[in-house]
Amino acid sequence: MTTPLDRLRTIRKRRALAWAGAAYAGLVLAGALIGAEITLRSKTRWVKGVFVPVGRRGNDVFLPASVETLSRGPLGVVPLRPNRGHAVLGRHQMAGTVVKRPILQQRGTLPNGALAWVSTYLYNGTPAQLGVAYSDEVVRTPVGDMPAWHIPPMHGEPDAVAIVIHGHGGQRAQALRMLPALLRSGVGSLYVTFRNAFGAPQVGKGYLTLGDVEAEDVLAALHWAQEAGYRRAVLYGFSMGGNIALSVLRAQFRPYPIPVVGVLLDSPALDWRATIRWNAQRFGLPKPVARHVGAFTQWVVTRRSGQDFDTVDQIQAAPTFDVPILLWHGTRDRTIPIDQAEALAAARPDLVEYHRVEGAKHIRTWNIDPKGYDAQLEAFIGKVVPGVQRE
């Protein structure tokens, strides 16, 4: 016989389950809405770094200890106005409770006591921070003029050009670390932007398409290169920029104004479904919850923007690729899972030269071994664009 107490307990259990279900649904919904907003719109005014006071004694710089200042490899330092200068710092060591790094390169002044931007990206301005001559250009597209930097080859007439494509929420300056190697390789460089990125025209609601439509802006950059006298190109993409570069290889964009003879990829986003799930888990959600948040995020993104995730699945597209690919990815990448790079390398060992960089974070593969990275870059360009006049 059921007693009133049993009925009360049953009601309480049902209510508890209902509240738990509602809370779970609310968590998934909130996570999906936040994830969709980040996925569809991401642009920042500043190159990532930290602002810290700088101490200086002779050729040594002293910095507060932080994740950024303790990072492996070199650091860039830019004092805030009214101080003007830029320095590249070498390997760190601890000096008591602060970080000590030697100055490897310096332009302008880096005074003791300055408040400065410090970053593993090294540069936050233009090629002028490296003392390199460049011109501000625009790449004309049907949706507006995309700003770009053009750095001509060091020797001879235009022949081959590297079209450098930044990533999701990124800026052109993040790839200035690689400019000296590009110059030594003998190619010109065109650092481009794409629609709905910072500094570029906004189209519609400003939604990114994760590499799909942005590929049209890189195609326009190939037209710019043709008009500038270049005869062949390599595409060099970072993170989402890597997906854009591979999207340009789709049949619908052929024939190109000038041949694309190779692709370089640094920490590329190759499978956005997996990336969204990975980032949901990265922010502390248990795997089952992250799986649900990821699936619902994809649904929200598609509902808002019409995004076709199959179109930007470059692992699935791997059998169609027909140019050599140089690929770097770091084992400590918390933004794009390294499994994607390894899947691409395994799918096309005939085309992909893969470098798994131990200890490297997202788009920080260069920082672990700058000389090794530069050597791999220069050797690859020498292979795919033979005959250019190198340094």
Sequence and secondary structure as in RCSB ss.txt:
>XXXX:A:sequence
MTTPLDRLRTIRKRRALAWAGAAYAGLVLAGALIGAEITLRSKTRWVKGVFVPVGRRGNDVFLPASVETLSRGPL
GVVPLRPNRGHAVLGRHQMAGTVVKRPILQQRGTLPNGALAWVSTYLYNGTPAQLGVAYSDEVVRTPVGDMPAWH
IPPMHGEPDAVAIVIHGHGGQRAQALRMLPALLRSGVGSLYVTFRNAFGAPQVGKGYLTLGDVEAEDVLAALHWA
QEAGYRRAVLYGFSMGGNIALSVLRAQFRPYPIPVVGVLLDSPALDWRATIRWNAQRFGLPKPVARHVGAFTQWV
VTRRSGQDFDTVDQIQAAPTFDVPILLWHGTRDRTIPIDQAEALAAARPDLVEYHRVEGAKHIRTWNIDPKGYDA
QLEAFIGKVVPGVQRE
>XXXX:A:secstr
   HHHHHHHHHHHHHHHHHHHHHHHHHHHHHHHHHHHHH    SS S EEEE EEETTEEEEE  TTTT SS E
EEEE TT  EEEEE   EEETTEEEEEEEEEEE   TT EEEEETT  SS GGGGT   EEEEEEETTEEEEEEE
E  SSSS  EEEEEE  TT  GGGGGGGHHHHHHHT EEEEE  TTSTTS   TT    TTTTTHHHHHHHHHHH
HHTT  EEEEEEETHHHHHHHHTTSGGG S SS EEEEEEES    HHHHHHHHHHHTT  HHHHHHHHHHHHHH
HHHHH   TTTT HHHHGGG  S EEEEEETT SSS HHHHHHHHHH TTTEEEEEETT  TT HHHH HHHHHH
HHHHHHHHHSTT    
